Amino acid sequence: MRTPLLMAALVPLLIASSPGPGEVLPVTQTRAFVDDASGTPANADADDPAIWVHPRSAGQSVVLGTLKEGGLAAFDLAGRTLGTYPAPLPPTPDAKPGRYNNVDVLSRVPVGGQARNLAFVSDRGRDRIRVYEIDGRGAAAGAAVVRDVTDPGARPVFSSSEEEVDDQHTAYGVAAGYVGRTPVVVTNRRNETRVALLHVAAGPNGSVGTSVVSTLDIPASFRLPDGSSWTPCGEPGEGPQLEGMVVDSAHGVLYAAQEDVGIWRIPLGATGFGTPVLIDKVRSFGVPQTYDPETEECSVSGADPGFGGTHLAADAEGLTVGDDYLIASSQGDSRFVAYERTGRNRYVGDFVVGSGRGNDSVEHSDGAHVVTADLGPAYPEGLLVVHDGERTPAAGDLPTTGFAYVSWADVLDELD
Protein backbone atom coordinates (compact mmCIF):
# COMPACT_ATOMS: atom_id res chain seq x y z
CA MET A 1 0.00 0.00 0.00
CA ARG A 2 1.18 3.50 -0.76
CA THR A 3 0.21 6.02 1.92
CA PRO A 4 -1.15 9.11 0.11
CA LEU A 5 -0.30 12.64 1.14
CA LEU A 6 -3.35 14.11 2.82
CA MET A 7 -4.12 17.72 1.91
CA ALA A 8 -7.03 18.46 4.19
CA ALA A 9 -7.32 22.08 3.10
CA LEU A 10 -7.96 20.93 -0.47
CA VAL A 11 -10.46 18.21 0.37
CA PRO A 12 -13.53 19.79 1.99
CA LEU A 13 -16.22 17.63 3.49
CA LEU A 14 -19.04 17.82 0.98
CA ILE A 15 -22.56 17.04 2.14
CA ALA A 16 -24.67 15.72 -0.73
CA SER A 17 -28.34 14.88 -0.52
CA SER A 18 -28.25 12.30 -3.32
CA PRO A 19 -25.55 10.43 -5.23
CA GLY A 20 -24.37 11.49 -8.66
CA PRO A 21 -23.82 9.17 -11.64
CA GLY A 22 -21.44 6.34 -10.80
CA GLU A 23 -21.60 7.20 -7.11
CA VAL A 24 -22.94 5.56 -3.96
CA LEU A 25 -23.13 7.18 -0.54
CA PRO A 26 -22.15 5.74 2.84
CA VAL A 27 -24.97 4.87 5.22
CA THR A 28 -22.62 5.46 8.13
CA GLN A 29 -18.94 5.39 9.02
CA THR A 30 -16.78 4.46 11.97
CA ARG A 31 -14.90 6.92 14.11
CA ALA A 32 -11.63 8.25 12.71
CA PHE A 33 -8.29 6.79 13.77
CA VAL A 34 -4.98 8.64 14.07
CA ASP A 35 -1.63 7.10 13.17
CA ASP A 36 0.22 8.87 15.96
CA ALA A 37 1.30 8.17 19.53
CA SER A 38 -1.30 10.72 20.68
CA GLY A 39 -4.18 8.68 19.24
CA THR A 40 -6.48 6.25 21.05
CA PRO A 41 -5.39 3.59 20.45
CA ALA A 42 -1.91 4.88 19.67
CA ASN A 43 -0.53 4.58 16.14
CA ALA A 44 -3.83 3.35 14.74
CA ASP A 45 -3.93 3.28 10.93
CA ALA A 46 -7.12 1.67 9.61
CA ASP A 47 -6.54 -0.77 6.77
CA ASP A 48 -8.84 -3.74 6.13
CA PRO A 49 -12.40 -4.74 7.20
CA ALA A 50 -14.28 -8.02 7.58
CA ILE A 51 -17.94 -8.70 8.41
CA TRP A 52 -19.28 -11.50 10.59
CA VAL A 53 -22.99 -12.17 10.10
CA HIS A 54 -24.95 -13.30 13.15
CA PRO A 55 -26.80 -16.48 12.09
CA ARG A 56 -30.01 -15.72 14.01
CA SER A 57 -30.07 -11.99 14.80
CA ALA A 58 -28.80 -9.97 11.84
CA GLY A 59 -28.75 -6.73 13.82
CA GLN A 60 -26.07 -8.18 16.10
CA SER A 61 -23.64 -8.74 13.23
CA VAL A 62 -20.12 -7.41 13.74
CA VAL A 63 -17.60 -5.53 11.59
CA LEU A 64 -13.90 -5.99 12.33
CA GLY A 65 -11.13 -3.70 11.15
CA THR A 66 -7.35 -3.78 11.37
CA LEU A 67 -5.50 -0.74 12.76
CA LYS A 68 -1.89 -1.84 12.14
CA GLU A 69 0.06 -1.01 15.34
CA GLY A 70 -3.28 -0.03 16.87
CA GLY A 71 -4.34 -3.70 16.71
CA LEU A 72 -7.88 -4.80 15.88
CA ALA A 73 -11.22 -2.98 16.30
CA ALA A 74 -14.80 -4.27 16.43
CA PHE A 75 -17.87 -2.25 15.43
CA ASP A 76 -21.63 -2.73 15.35
CA LEU A 77 -23.82 -2.11 12.30
CA ALA A 78 -24.22 1.55 13.27
CA GLY A 79 -20.44 2.03 13.09
CA ARG A 80 -20.10 2.35 16.87
CA THR A 81 -16.89 0.97 18.36
CA LEU A 82 -17.46 -2.12 20.49
CA GLY A 83 -13.82 -2.51 21.47
CA THR A 84 -10.20 -2.28 20.40
CA TYR A 85 -7.70 -5.07 20.92
CA PRO A 86 -3.97 -4.31 20.94
CA ALA A 87 -1.41 -6.02 18.77
CA PRO A 88 1.11 -8.06 20.78
CA LEU A 89 4.19 -6.44 22.25
CA PRO A 90 7.58 -7.36 20.74
CA PRO A 91 9.39 -10.25 22.43
CA THR A 92 12.49 -8.08 22.96
CA PRO A 93 12.97 -4.29 23.03
CA ASP A 94 14.79 -4.37 19.70
CA ALA A 95 12.20 -6.54 17.89
CA LYS A 96 9.36 -5.28 15.75
CA PRO A 97 5.97 -4.84 17.47
CA GLY A 98 2.79 -6.49 16.28
CA ARG A 99 1.21 -4.72 13.29
CA TYR A 100 -2.18 -5.97 12.10
CA ASN A 101 -2.58 -5.66 8.35
CA ASN A 102 -5.57 -7.65 7.02
CA VAL A 103 -8.46 -9.61 8.53
CA ASP A 104 -11.01 -12.17 7.33
CA VAL A 105 -13.66 -14.25 9.09
CA LEU A 106 -15.06 -17.78 8.90
CA SER A 107 -18.16 -19.11 10.64
CA ARG A 108 -18.56 -22.54 12.20
CA VAL A 109 -14.97 -23.65 11.74
CA PRO A 110 -14.55 -27.22 13.05
CA VAL A 111 -11.70 -27.03 15.56
CA GLY A 112 -11.16 -29.44 18.42
CA GLY A 113 -14.61 -30.97 18.06
CA GLN A 114 -16.39 -27.60 18.16
CA ALA A 115 -17.81 -25.27 15.50
CA ARG A 116 -16.22 -21.89 16.19
CA ASN A 117 -16.60 -18.42 14.66
CA LEU A 118 -13.07 -17.20 13.94
CA ALA A 119 -11.29 -14.12 12.63
CA PHE A 120 -7.84 -14.52 11.08
CA VAL A 121 -5.49 -11.53 11.18
CA SER A 122 -2.16 -11.10 9.41
CA ASP A 123 0.37 -9.71 11.88
CA ARG A 124 2.92 -8.26 9.52
CA GLY A 125 5.03 -7.00 12.43
CA ARG A 126 5.57 -10.51 13.84
CA ASP A 127 4.96 -12.66 10.69
CA ARG A 128 2.13 -14.62 12.30
CA ILE A 129 -1.51 -15.37 11.65
CA ARG A 130 -3.34 -14.39 14.81
CA VAL A 131 -6.73 -15.92 15.53
CA TYR A 132 -9.66 -14.33 17.38
CA GLU A 133 -12.86 -16.06 18.40
CA ILE A 134 -16.11 -14.16 17.84
CA ASP A 135 -18.63 -14.36 20.67
CA GLY A 136 -21.88 -16.00 19.57
CA ARG A 137 -23.88 -13.07 20.97
CA GLY A 138 -22.31 -10.81 18.37
CA ALA A 139 -22.50 -7.07 19.00
CA ALA A 140 -24.58 -7.69 22.15
CA ALA A 141 -21.37 -8.95 23.79
CA GLY A 142 -19.89 -5.43 23.68
CA ALA A 143 -16.13 -5.26 24.18
CA ALA A 144 -16.09 -9.04 24.82
CA VAL A 145 -17.20 -9.72 21.24
CA VAL A 146 -13.76 -11.06 20.28
CA ARG A 147 -10.93 -12.66 22.22
CA ASP A 148 -7.46 -13.68 21.11
CA VAL A 149 -7.23 -17.49 20.92
CA THR A 150 -3.96 -17.71 18.95
CA ASP A 151 -1.89 -20.80 19.67
CA PRO A 152 0.89 -19.53 22.00
CA GLY A 153 3.38 -21.64 20.06
CA ALA A 154 2.49 -20.07 16.69
CA ARG A 155 5.51 -19.91 14.42
CA PRO A 156 6.32 -17.30 11.75
CA VAL A 157 4.60 -17.96 8.43
CA PHE A 158 7.46 -17.11 6.09
CA SER A 159 10.51 -16.32 8.24
CA SER A 160 12.93 -19.02 9.37
CA SER A 161 13.97 -17.12 12.51
CA GLU A 162 13.00 -14.18 14.69
CA GLU A 163 15.93 -12.28 13.20
CA GLU A 164 14.41 -12.74 9.75
CA VAL A 165 11.06 -11.54 11.09
CA ASP A 166 12.69 -8.20 11.82
CA ASP A 167 13.52 -7.83 8.11
CA GLN A 168 9.73 -7.47 7.64
CA HIS A 169 9.27 -9.71 4.63
CA THR A 170 6.28 -10.99 6.54
CA ALA A 171 2.63 -12.09 6.35
CA TYR A 172 0.74 -9.24 4.68
CA GLY A 173 -2.67 -9.82 3.07
CA VAL A 174 -5.01 -12.53 4.31
CA ALA A 175 -8.16 -14.30 3.08
CA ALA A 176 -10.14 -17.21 4.50
CA GLY A 177 -12.69 -19.59 3.03
CA TYR A 178 -13.71 -23.17 2.51
CA VAL A 179 -12.56 -25.65 -0.12
CA GLY A 180 -15.35 -28.18 0.10
CA ARG A 181 -15.57 -28.73 3.84
CA THR A 182 -11.96 -27.80 4.54
CA PRO A 183 -11.41 -24.36 6.10
CA VAL A 184 -8.35 -22.64 4.63
CA VAL A 185 -6.44 -19.43 5.21
CA VAL A 186 -4.32 -17.78 2.51
CA THR A 187 -1.69 -15.14 3.16
CA ASN A 188 0.95 -13.43 1.03
CA ARG A 189 4.40 -12.06 1.82
CA ARG A 190 5.29 -8.40 2.10
CA ASN A 191 7.81 -7.23 -0.53
CA GLU A 192 7.72 -10.66 -2.17
CA THR A 193 5.45 -12.54 -4.60
CA ARG A 194 4.87 -15.65 -2.48
CA VAL A 195 1.41 -16.85 -1.45
CA ALA A 196 0.91 -19.47 1.26
CA LEU A 197 -2.02 -21.83 1.90
CA LEU A 198 -2.61 -22.71 5.55
CA HIS A 199 -4.82 -25.17 7.39
CA VAL A 200 -6.50 -24.46 10.71
CA ALA A 201 -5.52 -26.65 13.68
CA ALA A 202 -6.45 -26.96 17.35
CA GLY A 203 -3.80 -25.77 19.81
CA PRO A 204 -3.42 -26.33 23.55
CA ASN A 205 -6.12 -25.21 26.00
CA GLY A 206 -8.66 -24.22 23.37
CA SER A 207 -6.26 -22.12 21.30
CA VAL A 208 -6.23 -22.16 17.49
CA GLY A 209 -3.24 -22.28 15.17
CA THR A 210 -2.48 -22.43 11.46
CA SER A 211 0.12 -24.38 9.50
CA VAL A 212 1.48 -23.87 5.98
CA VAL A 213 0.64 -26.73 3.59
CA SER A 214 1.59 -25.18 0.22
CA THR A 215 3.12 -22.08 -1.36
CA LEU A 216 2.99 -20.44 -4.78
CA ASP A 217 5.25 -17.79 -6.32
CA ILE A 218 3.43 -15.31 -8.55
CA PRO A 219 5.54 -13.86 -11.41
CA ALA A 220 7.76 -10.89 -10.61
CA SER A 221 8.64 -9.98 -14.21
CA PHE A 222 6.66 -10.14 -17.42
CA ARG A 223 7.25 -10.66 -21.14
CA LEU A 224 5.51 -7.82 -23.02
CA PRO A 225 3.85 -8.17 -26.45
CA ASP A 226 6.79 -6.40 -28.13
CA GLY A 227 9.17 -9.08 -26.83
CA SER A 228 10.74 -6.95 -24.11
CA SER A 229 10.76 -7.83 -20.41
CA TRP A 230 9.24 -5.61 -17.72
CA THR A 231 9.58 -5.71 -13.95
CA PRO A 232 7.51 -3.35 -11.78
CA CYS A 233 9.68 -0.67 -10.19
CA GLY A 234 10.41 -0.88 -6.48
CA GLU A 235 13.00 -0.27 -3.84
CA PRO A 236 16.07 -2.50 -4.29
CA GLY A 237 15.46 -5.85 -2.63
CA GLU A 238 11.68 -5.54 -2.78
CA GLY A 239 9.53 -7.47 -5.24
CA PRO A 240 6.11 -6.56 -6.71
CA GLN A 241 4.03 -7.65 -3.72
CA LEU A 242 0.43 -8.74 -3.42
CA GLU A 243 -1.96 -7.74 -0.65
CA GLY A 244 -5.72 -7.78 -1.22
CA MET A 245 -7.20 -11.25 -1.68
CA VAL A 246 -10.51 -13.08 -1.46
CA VAL A 247 -11.39 -16.77 -1.45
CA ASP A 248 -14.44 -17.48 -3.61
CA SER A 249 -15.52 -20.64 -1.81
CA ALA A 250 -18.47 -21.18 -4.14
CA HIS A 251 -16.19 -21.57 -7.17
CA GLY A 252 -12.93 -22.88 -5.71
CA VAL A 253 -10.96 -19.78 -6.67
CA LEU A 254 -8.57 -17.36 -5.00
CA TYR A 255 -8.44 -13.82 -6.38
CA ALA A 256 -5.25 -11.93 -5.50
CA ALA A 257 -4.31 -8.32 -6.26
CA GLN A 258 -0.68 -7.68 -7.12
CA GLU A 259 -0.46 -3.98 -6.42
CA ASP A 260 1.57 -2.72 -9.41
CA VAL A 261 0.50 -5.51 -11.79
CA GLY A 262 -3.23 -6.39 -11.62
CA ILE A 263 -5.61 -9.11 -10.46
CA TRP A 264 -4.85 -12.85 -10.55
CA ARG A 265 -7.38 -15.69 -10.61
CA ILE A 266 -5.89 -18.82 -9.02
CA PRO A 267 -7.65 -22.20 -8.77
CA LEU A 268 -7.64 -23.23 -5.11
CA GLY A 269 -7.59 -26.75 -3.72
CA ALA A 270 -7.55 -27.98 -0.15
CA THR A 271 -3.81 -28.65 -0.36
CA GLY A 272 -2.49 -26.39 -3.08
CA PHE A 273 -2.87 -23.89 -5.90
CA GLY A 274 -3.57 -24.19 -9.62
CA THR A 275 -2.08 -22.11 -12.42
CA PRO A 276 -2.54 -18.32 -11.97
CA VAL A 277 -4.22 -16.30 -14.72
CA LEU A 278 -3.92 -12.50 -14.87
CA ILE A 279 -7.50 -11.33 -15.48
CA ASP A 280 -6.85 -7.58 -15.55
CA LYS A 281 -3.85 -5.29 -15.47
CA VAL A 282 -3.30 -1.86 -13.96
CA ARG A 283 -3.04 0.98 -16.45
CA SER A 284 0.68 1.44 -15.73
CA PHE A 285 1.52 -2.19 -16.55
CA GLY A 286 4.62 -2.20 -18.77
CA VAL A 287 5.44 1.49 -18.26
CA PRO A 288 9.20 2.05 -17.73
CA GLN A 289 10.01 3.44 -14.28
CA THR A 290 13.20 4.17 -12.36
CA TYR A 291 13.74 4.15 -8.61
CA ASP A 292 15.24 7.34 -7.12
CA PRO A 293 17.10 6.56 -3.86
CA GLU A 294 16.95 10.20 -2.76
CA THR A 295 13.16 10.48 -2.92
CA GLU A 296 12.63 6.72 -2.34
CA GLU A 297 10.03 6.85 -5.12
CA CYS A 298 9.67 5.46 -8.62
CA SER A 299 9.16 7.84 -11.52
CA VAL A 300 8.22 7.25 -15.15
CA SER A 301 11.34 7.02 -17.31
CA GLY A 302 9.93 6.20 -20.74
CA ALA A 303 6.90 6.25 -22.99
CA ASP A 304 3.83 4.18 -22.13
CA PRO A 305 3.91 1.22 -24.55
CA GLY A 306 0.16 0.76 -24.20
CA PHE A 307 0.15 -2.73 -22.72
CA GLY A 308 -1.76 -1.89 -19.54
CA GLY A 309 -5.42 -2.27 -18.70
CA THR A 310 -8.09 0.42 -18.74
CA HIS A 311 -9.92 0.00 -15.43
CA LEU A 312 -7.40 -0.19 -12.55
CA ALA A 313 -5.14 2.62 -11.36
CA ALA A 314 -2.27 1.24 -9.28
CA ASP A 315 -2.33 0.11 -6.62
CA ALA A 316 -4.76 -2.75 -7.20
CA GLU A 317 -5.93 -3.35 -3.66
CA GLY A 318 -8.88 -4.82 -1.71
CA LEU A 319 -10.95 -7.61 -3.30
CA THR A 320 -14.33 -9.04 -2.31
CA VAL A 321 -17.07 -11.14 -3.93
CA GLY A 322 -20.84 -10.79 -3.65
CA ASP A 323 -23.75 -12.04 -5.76
CA ASP A 324 -22.43 -12.17 -9.34
CA TYR A 325 -19.59 -9.70 -8.83
CA LEU A 326 -15.92 -9.48 -7.98
CA ILE A 327 -15.22 -5.99 -6.58
CA ALA A 328 -11.71 -4.49 -6.63
CA SER A 329 -10.36 -1.29 -5.09
CA SER A 330 -8.62 0.84 -7.70
CA GLN A 331 -6.61 2.75 -5.13
CA GLY A 332 -4.87 5.16 -7.48
CA ASP A 333 -8.11 6.88 -8.54
CA SER A 334 -10.30 6.00 -5.52
CA ARG A 335 -12.75 3.90 -7.54
CA PHE A 336 -14.19 0.43 -7.10
CA VAL A 337 -14.24 -1.76 -10.19
CA ALA A 338 -16.72 -4.62 -10.71
CA TYR A 339 -16.09 -7.77 -12.74
CA GLU A 340 -18.17 -10.85 -13.47
CA ARG A 341 -17.50 -13.39 -10.76
CA THR A 342 -17.30 -16.31 -13.18
CA GLY A 343 -16.17 -17.05 -16.72
CA ARG A 344 -13.57 -14.64 -18.05
CA ASN A 345 -14.28 -12.10 -15.28
CA ARG A 346 -15.49 -9.50 -17.74
CA TYR A 347 -15.53 -5.88 -16.57
CA VAL A 348 -19.10 -4.74 -15.86
CA GLY A 349 -18.82 -1.30 -14.24
CA ASP A 350 -17.35 0.86 -11.51
CA PHE A 351 -18.34 3.37 -8.85
CA VAL A 352 -17.00 5.75 -6.24
CA VAL A 353 -18.13 6.16 -2.64
CA GLY A 354 -19.01 9.83 -2.39
CA SER A 355 -19.79 12.15 0.51
CA GLY A 356 -23.31 12.60 1.82
CA ARG A 357 -25.71 11.84 4.67
CA GLY A 358 -23.20 13.54 6.95
CA ASN A 359 -20.44 11.10 5.99
CA ASP A 360 -17.10 11.57 4.29
CA SER A 361 -16.23 10.24 0.82
CA VAL A 362 -13.79 7.36 0.45
CA GLU A 363 -10.31 7.85 -1.01
CA HIS A 364 -7.39 5.49 -1.63
CA SER A 365 -9.15 2.47 -0.19
CA ASP A 366 -7.07 -0.52 0.84
CA GLY A 367 -9.61 -3.14 1.85
CA ALA A 368 -13.24 -4.09 1.24
CA HIS A 369 -15.66 -6.81 2.31
CA VAL A 370 -19.25 -7.48 1.23
CA VAL A 371 -21.89 -9.81 2.64
CA THR A 372 -25.20 -10.34 0.86
CA ALA A 373 -27.42 -11.30 3.82
CA ASP A 374 -30.39 -9.13 4.82
CA LEU A 375 -28.99 -7.07 7.71
CA GLY A 376 -32.06 -4.94 8.30
CA PRO A 377 -33.68 -1.81 6.82
CA ALA A 378 -30.39 -0.03 6.12
CA TYR A 379 -28.88 -3.06 4.38
CA PRO A 380 -31.73 -5.15 2.91
CA GLU A 381 -29.53 -6.74 0.22
CA GLY A 382 -26.36 -6.79 2.28
CA LEU A 383 -23.49 -4.59 3.42
CA LEU A 384 -20.27 -3.42 1.79
CA VAL A 385 -17.63 -2.07 4.20
CA VAL A 386 -14.60 -0.28 2.74
CA HIS A 387 -11.46 1.25 4.17
CA ASP A 388 -11.19 5.03 3.84
CA GLY A 389 -7.58 6.12 3.44
CA GLU A 390 -8.27 9.85 3.82
CA ARG A 391 -10.87 10.60 6.46
CA THR A 392 -11.87 14.26 6.33
CA PRO A 393 -11.48 16.44 8.30
CA ALA A 394 -8.11 15.44 9.72
CA ALA A 395 -7.27 15.62 13.43
CA GLY A 396 -5.40 18.91 13.40
CA ASP A 397 -2.28 18.35 11.32
CA LEU A 398 -2.59 14.56 11.61
CA PRO A 399 -4.21 12.52 8.82
CA THR A 400 -6.98 10.14 9.83
CA THR A 401 -8.42 6.91 8.45
CA GLY A 402 -11.53 4.81 9.05
CA PHE A 403 -14.16 2.54 7.53
CA ALA A 404 -17.34 3.39 5.60
CA TYR A 405 -20.55 1.30 5.41
CA VAL A 406 -22.39 1.17 2.08
CA SER A 407 -25.71 -0.48 1.31
CA TRP A 408 -25.09 -3.31 -1.14
CA ALA A 409 -28.51 -2.55 -2.65
CA ASP A 410 -27.17 0.87 -3.71
CA VAL A 411 -24.17 -0.79 -5.35
CA LEU A 412 -26.40 -3.26 -7.19
CA ASP A 413 -28.58 -0.41 -8.43
CA GLU A 414 -25.47 1.33 -9.77
CA LEU A 415 -24.05 -1.78 -11.44
CA ASP A 416 -27.35 -3.01 -12.85
N, C-alpha and C positions, 0 to 999 in steps of 0.2 A: 504494500500500500504506500502510495505517496501521500504525505501530509500536506494539504494545500495551505497556502498563505491566506489567512483570514483578513479581510479588509472590511471591518464592520461598518466603517463610515460610508462605504460604497454599496452596502447591501442592506437597505432598509427593510424593516418588517412590514410587508404589504398585507393588508387585510382585504381579502376578496370575498364577495358574497356568493359567487358561483365560479366553477372552473371554466377555463378557456379551452379551446380545441387542443386535444392531445394532453390534457392536464387532469389530474385527480387531486382532491384535497384531503389532508389528514382529518380524521375524526377527532383524534386527540394526540398528545405526545407526552413523553416522559419528562421528568425534570432534566435540566441541563447538568452536565458533568464537566469539571475543570481538570485539565491535565497539569496540575501544579500541587506543590506540597501544601498549599493553603486550602485546597479543596476538601470536601467531605463526600466520599473517602478521598484521601490524598492521591494525587497522580492518576486520576480516573479519566481514561480516554475511551469513550464508548466505541464499539467496533462491530459486533455481530449479534443478532437476536435469534431466538428459537422459541417456539410456542408449544406448550403442552396443553392438550385439550382434555378437560375433565370428562370422564366417560358418562356421567349421570347428571351433572349440573354444569351446563355450559358456562354459566356466569362466573363459576369459580375457576375457570381456566387461567393459566399462568404464562406470562411472557418472561423469558430470561434474556439477559444481555451481558456480554463481556465488557469489562472496563480496563483491560490490560493490567497495569500494576494496581489498579483499584479493585481487582478481583472480579466477582460476579454479582449481578443485581437481579432481583426478582420484582415483577410488577403485576398488578391486576389488570383487568380489561379496560379500566378507566385511565391507565397510565400511572397510577399511584404506586410509589415504591413500597414494596412489602418488606424488603430487607436487602442488605448488602453483605457480601461474604468475602473476606480478604483472601488474596492469593498467599500461598505459603511463604514464610520467611526463608532466606537463603541458609543453607546448612553451615556456612562459614561466612565471616564478615566480608571476605573478598569475592564470594561467589555471587552469581546473578540472582536477583529475587524472582519470585513467581510473577508471571506476566500472562494473563489470560487473553487469548487471541480470538478463538472461535468456539461456538457451542452448538450442539444439536441434541435432540431428545428422542428417546424411544420409550414406548409404553409396553408394559407387560413383558419385560425381558425375563426369560427363565434363568434365574441364577440361584444356585444352592437350593433347588426345590421350591422356590418361590417365584411369583410373577411380580417384577418390580418396575416402577417407573423411574427411568434413569436419564440424567443429563451428562453428556460427555463434553469435556472442555479441554482444548489444547492449551497447555501451559508452555508457551514458547520460551519463557525464562528458564524453566527447569527441564525442558524436553520430556515432559510426561503427558499422558492423558489422565486428567483428574475426573473422578466420577462423583456425581451428586445424586442422591435419592430425592425424588419429589414426593412430598406428603400427599396421601390419597385425598385429603380434604381440599387440596388445591389452595386457592387464595384465602379461603377461610382459616387456614393455618397461620396466617400472618407471617412474621419473620421466621417461623419454624417451617416454612413451606419447602425448603431444601436443606439437606445436611450432607456434608462431605463424607463419603463412604469409600474413598480411594484406598486400595490395598496399600498398607504402610510400606510394603516391600517393592512397590512399583519401580521398575527400572526405566532409564531413558529409552525413548522410542528409537532414535537414530544414532545417538552418541555412544561410543564404546567406553567412555569414562566421564567422571565429573569434570575433569579438565577440558574435555572436548565439549561438554555442555556449555561451558563458559565462552566458547567460540561462537555460540548462538546460531549454528546451523541446525535448528531445532524444529520440533513439531509446530506447525503453523496453522493451516486450515484444518477443519474437521467436518466430517459428515457421518451420519449413522443411518442404518436402515436394516432391512431384512432381505436375505437371499433365500427364498423359500421360507423355512422356519428358522433359519440360522441368523441371529442378530450379528451384525458386523459394524465395525467402526473403521473409517478411512481417514488418514491424515497425510499431509504432505510436508515437505521439509523446506524451511526458510533458506533462501539463497541457493537452493538446489532444485532439481527437476524430479526428485524421487517422491513416489507415492507409496504408502504402506497400507496393507489390509490387516486389520486386527480382529481377533475374536475376544469375546467377553468371558471372563472366568471368575468364579467365586474365590475370594480371599479369606484370610482368617477372621473370625469373630464378626461375620456378616459384611465384611468389606468386599469391594468389587475391583477386579483388575482387568487389564487387557494384555494381549500378547500378539506380537507380529507373526503372521503366517505367510505373508507374501509381499514382495515389493515390485514396483514397476518404475522404470526411468523413462520419462517423457522426453522427446527430442529437445536439445538445446540449440541446435543450428538447423538451417533449412536450405534445401536446394530450390532456388527460384526458377520461374519459367524461362528466364533467359540463360540458364545454365550456371549462374553465379551462386555463391553460397552466402547466406546471411545469418548472423547471430545477433540477437537483441543486445543492445548496449547496456552495460552495467558496470558497477565498480569492479575493479580487478579482484578476482577470486570469488565473485558472486555470479551464479547462473540465473537464467530467466525463470524465476520461481512461479509456482502456482499458489493460490490461496482458496478462493471461493469454490465450494464443491456442493453437490447434492446427490444423494443416492435415490434413484427412481426405483423403489422396490417393486412397483407394479410391472416394470419392464426389464428388470435385471440389468440396469445401466447405471454407471457413474458418470456424471457430468462434472468436468473440472475446468476452471478458468485459469489459464496461464496469462499472467497480467499483461505482458507486452506482446503476446502472441495471439490469443483468441480462446475459443471454447472447444474442449475435447469431449467426445463421446467415447466411453470405454466400457465394453461388456464386463459385467461383474459377476463372478462366481463366488461360491462360499469359501473357496480356498485360493483364489487368484483372479487375475485380470486377463481380459482379451486384448485384441489389437486396437490401439487408440485411433480414432478418426477425428481430424480437425474439421468441425462443422461450420465455424465462422472465424474470421480473422479480424483483428483490430485494423483500423484504417492505416496505421503507421507500420504495418507489417512490411518488411523489406526495405524500409527507408534507411539509408546510411546515417549512422550517428556516431559521435565520438565522445568519449568520456573526458571531462576536464577535471583534473585532480584539485585544482584551486577552488572551483565552485562545487565540486563533488556532484556534478550534474552531467547529463548527456545532452548534447545539442546536435541538431541536424547538420550533416556535413556533406550532403549531396542531394541530387534531385530525387523526387519520389518516383520510383519506377512503375507505380500503379498496380502493384500486386496485392494490396491490402483489401480489406472488406469495406463495406459502406455503412455499417450500422453501429459498430463499437468504437468508442474513443478510449484508448488506453488510459487507465488500466481496466481490463476486463476483471470484474470483481464478483460480488455475491451472486449465487445461483439458487433458485428454488423452483419447484414444480407444483402446479395446481391445475385441476381439471385437465384441459387439453394443452396446457402451455408450459413451456420452460421460460422462466423470467431471468434475465441477466442484468446486473448493474453495469452500465456504461459510465464508469466513474469520471472519465475525462470531460464529458459534457453533461453530467448530472441527469442522465436519462435512464430509463429502464426499457430494455428491449425484449420483445416476446417472440418466441419461436414455437413451431409445432412440437409437441412433446414426443411424437413418434415419426417414423419414416425418415425423411432426409432433414428433419428439423428446419423446415422452411421458415423464413422470417415472416411474421404476420402483423407486426405493428410495434409501436413504442409509445411511451408516455413519460411525463414528468410529474413529480409530486410538488404541487404549488403551495402557496401560502393562502390561508383562509380559515374561517371559523375560529379565529383567534390563535391559529397555529402557524409556525414557521414553515417555509418551504424546505425541501431536502436537497442538499448539494453533496457531491463527491461521496456517494454512499458506498460503504464497504460491504455490508451484509444485508441479506433479506431472507424472510421465511414466510411462507403462506400456508394456511390450513383452510380447507374448504367445508368445514362443519358449520352448521348454524350456531352462531355464538350470541344470538339475541338480536334485538331490534337494530342496533348499530351495525351489526355484521351478519345479516341474514344469509349471505352466501359464503361467508368466511372472512378471514382477517389476513391482511398482508402487513407485516411489521418490517420496517427498513431502518437502517442506520442513517443518521444525519450527521455528516462530517463537518457542517458549519452551522451550528445553532446560532440564531440571531435573536436578540442582541447578545454580544459577548459579555463576560463578567469583567467589567472594566477593560483592562488591556489584555485579558487572558481569553483565548478562544475557547469555545465550549462545544460539546457534542451531545448527542442524545439519540432517541429512537422515536419514530413516528408511526402511528397506527392508521392504516388505510382500509376502507371497506373493500373487500374483494369484489362485491357487486359493482362498485364504481369502476374498478379496473375492467371487469368483464364488459360493462357497457361501452367503455372506451375501445376495447379491442374488437368487440363484435360490431 
